[in-house]
């Protein structure tokens, strides 16, 4: 599966599975961006990411971890 920055919920699920012991409420955006870029199947331009996208990914990851 090919992931892009706009695939917020799919990216959040992949992060939840890749980093099960991380509390997403306490991750900084620099680390979050690096972890997204390192996900298998992530194929988007690193420069297309901004703070709003990272915030949306973080919020979706928090929701996923609370389920």
C-alpha positions in Angstrom: 0.0 0.0 0.0 1.3 3.4 -0.9 0.9 6.1 1.8 0.8 9.8 1.3 0.6 12.7 3.8 -3.1 13.0 3.1 -3.7 9.4 4.3 -3.8 10.7 7.9 -5.7 7.7 9.4 -3.8 5.0 7.5 -0.5 6.7 8.6 -1.8 6.8 12.2 -2.6 3.1 12.1 0.8 2.2 10.7 2.5 4.3 13.4 0.4 2.7 16.1 1.5 -0.7 14.9 5.1 0.3 14.4 5.5 2.0 17.8 3.1 0.3 20.2 4.9 1.5 23.3 5.0 5.2 22.3 2.4 7.6 23.8 1.6 9.8 20.8 0.5 12.6 23.1 4.2 13.3 23.9 5.9 12.9 20.5 7.4 16.0 19.0 6.8 16.9 15.3 10.4 16.4 14.3 10.4 12.8 15.4 6.8 12.2 14.1 7.9 13.5 10.6 10.9 11.2 10.6 8.9 8.2 11.7 6.3 8.8 9.0 8.9 9.1 6.4 10.5 5.8 7.6 7.2 3.8 7.3 7.2 1.0 4.8 5.1 2.1 1.8 5.3 5.8 2.5 5.9 7.4 -0.9 5.2 11.2 -0.7 7.4 14.2 -1.0 8.9 15.1 2.4 8.6 18.8 1.6 4.7 18.5 1.3 4.4 18.1 5.0 3.5 20.9 7.4 2.5 21.4 11.0 -1.2 20.9 10.3 -0.7 17.5 8.7 1.6 16.4 11.5 -1.0 17.6 14.0 -3.8 15.7 12.2 -1.6 12.5 12.1 -0.8 12.9 15.8 -4.5 13.3 16.7 -5.5 10.3 14.7 -2.8 8.3 16.3 -4.0 9.4 19.8 -7.6 8.3 18.8 -6.2 4.9 17.5 -4.3 4.3 20.7 -7.4 5.0 22.9 -9.6 2.5 21.1 
